[in-house]
Amino acid sequence: MYELNEMLEEYLITLKAEGKVDLTIKTRRKHLKPFFAYLYATSGNDEKIDLTDVTRRQIREYITYMLDRDLSPVYLNSILKSIRSIFNYMVDEGYLKEEFNPATKVKALREKRTLITTFTDEEIQALISVYKRSNAFLPTRNKLIIMLFADTGIRISELIKLKDCDFQGTSINILGKGNKQRVVFLSPLVAKQLAKFQRIKRQYFNHTGAVADNYLFVNFYGKRLTPEGINMMLKRTAERTGRVFTIRISCHTLRHYFSQKYIENGDIYTLSRLLGHSNLETTRTYLRSMSDGKVIEKGIQSSPMSSLGIR
């Protein structure tokens, strides 16, 4: 008997043991708990439900039920990804034969292709300028966080795990999704801000006597920052600029900013490696989001005939 909620707990423990980040584990729980509750609510009896008895039709009915609640195809596909993941786990553990996996032939919903909008250069400058005149621990830390996101495009889950030893001059060793390692560059400007923060951080904790965790970014008490805390800091920073932002204020939007700025001058293959994408199609989203003017400008710069110098 592989009861739904018992299998969910086993699956989540396995994810943690495999080194999956807390955000991934929280997301899987957030997606699967309502799905299992739906299965129980629609079963018509109080008996325990075996996960191996769930059918393809039930998964499709749940997705349809959620679609009727005006949820976006993008979000529903992320739920479907979580459902597929737990059934794939069942197969890997030998609890379920591959041919009986109900999630394999449930197709993803068609997603509307949307252009990614992100911060402008002026908005990035405004965010950073909130902290330009302070040498205190907190403002110096916040300024570096914003600069680091905009300069490297790393994920928030990667930033909170950074340690001093990960920085090698103008490069950073990143431990990304699936424990895959990659190296990203660091501009001299941000490297200078990093050195300043490390000095102020040492002075602050020497003065307070508090013991800081072995992570670069910590709070007043030396505890590692959380994704929620960093996003909250960014929203408060945006409020302090006095500007009206028409886009989502988040660390992921800063990642979009880096990506769009890079694609204007670099190539999609290098960008894909810098972002830690396992699928080039994900990176192509930024290419599609370039304005017509930027495409024309980039085309002129790389024109074969222009480089020949013919008069």
Disulfide bonds with the S-S distance in Angstrom:
none
